[in-house]
Amino acid sequence: MEKKILIATYSWSGHTKRLADQIAKLLPGADQYQIAVPAGTYDLTDMYATSDRAKNQLATGELPPLANPIPELDQYNLILVGSPVWSG
Ligand SMILES: Cc1cc2nc3c(=O)[nH]c(=O)nc-3n(C[C@H](O)[C@H](O)[C@H](O)COP(=O)(O)O)c2cc1C
């Protein structure tokens, strides 16, 4: 069976996305999935407002929906997940 790789990343300001793009170049044939939330969920000009919003979402359990449909995960043998550190 063909081995498939998925690179799934969330990126608020683009750093993680750039790394994912570089990793994808090293793994020809790997699929990329952009974990994303609807526009307006976070203020992309204010990391402190974003941090407050995210903490509130965690505290209340009211998590934002995903903007992109999740790919069929069964087809992958390896899934690389990347994200920025928030409140680490
Ligand atoms: C809401 C928020 C919270 C963050 N909290 C931390 C943190 O606790 N520790 C840290 O080292 N960086 C923190 N950062 C910085 C990001 O992890 C860092 O800038 C990362 O490279 C951003 O990746 P991105 O461009 O893919 O979003 C935070 C950034 C944001 C927006």
The ligand as an SDF file (V2000), in Angstrom:
LIG
                    3D

 31 33  0  0  0  0  0  0  0  0999 V2000
   -1.9470   34.3050   21.1900 C   0  0  0  0  0  0  0  0  0  0  0  0
   -0.4610   34.0400   21.1880 C   0  0  0  0  0  0  0  0  0  0  0  0
    0.1430   33.5100   22.3110 C   0  0  0  0  0  0  0  0  0  0  0  0
    1.5150   33.2160   22.2900 C   0  0  0  0  0  0  0  0  0  0  0  0
    2.0960   32.6790   23.4090 N   0  0  0  0  0  0  0  0  0  0  0  0
    3.4200   32.3470   23.3830 C   0  0  0  0  0  0  0  0  0  0  0  0
    4.0640   31.7320   24.5190 C   0  0  0  0  0  0  0  0  0  0  0  0
    3.4480   31.5130   25.5540 O   0  0  0  0  0  0  0  0  0  0  0  0
    5.3730   31.4110   24.4310 N   0  0  0  0  0  0  0  0  0  0  0  0
    6.0960   31.6510   23.3030 C   0  0  0  0  0  0  0  0  0  0  0  0
    7.2890   31.3400   23.2760 O   0  0  0  0  0  0  0  0  0  0  0  0
    5.5240   32.2330   22.2100 N   0  0  0  0  0  0  0  0  0  0  0  0
    4.2170   32.5800   22.2310 C   0  0  0  0  0  0  0  0  0  0  0  0
    3.6390   33.1640   21.1350 N   0  0  0  0  0  0  0  0  0  0  0  0
    4.4710   33.4320   19.9700 C   0  0  0  0  0  0  0  0  0  0  0  0
    4.2680   32.3920   18.8700 C   0  0  0  0  0  0  0  0  0  0  0  0
    4.3500   31.0730   19.3600 O   0  0  0  0  0  0  0  0  0  0  0  0
    5.3450   32.5630   17.7990 C   0  0  0  0  0  0  0  0  0  0  0  0
    5.3600   33.9000   17.3410 O   0  0  0  0  0  0  0  0  0  0  0  0
    5.1140   31.6150   16.6340 C   0  0  0  0  0  0  0  0  0  0  0  0
    6.2850   31.5510   15.8320 O   0  0  0  0  0  0  0  0  0  0  0  0
    3.9730   32.0930   15.7660 C   0  0  0  0  0  0  0  0  0  0  0  0
    3.7050   31.1060   14.7850 O   0  0  0  0  0  0  0  0  0  0  0  0
    2.6830   31.4040   13.6080 P   0  0  0  0  0  0  0  0  0  0  0  0
    3.2820   32.5400   12.7980 O   0  0  0  0  0  0  0  0  0  0  0  0
    2.6210   30.1360   12.8140 O   0  0  0  0  0  0  0  0  0  0  0  0
    1.3710   31.7870   14.1850 O   0  0  0  0  0  0  0  0  0  0  0  0
    2.2870   33.4860   21.1280 C   0  0  0  0  0  0  0  0  0  0  0  0
    1.6550   34.0520   20.0110 C   0  0  0  0  0  0  0  0  0  0  0  0
    0.3020   34.3230   20.0250 C   0  0  0  0  0  0  0  0  0  0  0  0
   -0.3460   34.9280   18.8250 C   0  0  0  0  0  0  0  0  0  0  0  0
  1  2  1  0
  2  3  1  0
  2 30  2  0
  3  4  2  0
  4  5  1  0
  4 28  1  0
  5  6  2  0
  6  7  1  0
  6 13  1  0
  7  8  2  0
  7  9  1  0
  9 10  1  0
 10 11  2  0
 10 12  1  0
 12 13  2  0
 13 14  1  0
 14 15  1  0
 14 28  1  0
 15 16  1  0
 16 17  1  0
 16 18  1  0
 18 19  1  0
 18 20  1  0
 20 21  1  0
 20 22  1  0
 22 23  1  0
 23 24  1  0
 24 25  2  0
 24 26  1  0
 24 27  1  0
 28 29  2  0
 29 30  1  0
 30 31  1  0
M  END
$$$$
